[in-house]
């Protein structure tokens, strides 16, 4: 399993726009082959701060996500709304193991 978290800080006047665009991306992403999770989280302390939690079965599935039309549309749509560059963080999964999932 491959997990990436993406932290995003959005300009405050584009919070609702960002949420709408990201929900559309989420809805398509969860239908991708190899997608296990695609969570969209908003900070309760700072409503302009978001984290995307993306889990894929393999590196190939995670790479394929970045070639999809919905991801490329999301990336272009939200680019000007960023208060700072978004940051992706790769994670090693300790638990659950693949055996725990199936």
Order of alpha helices (4+ residues) and beta strands (2+ residues): beta-alpha-beta-beta-alpha-alpha-beta-alpha
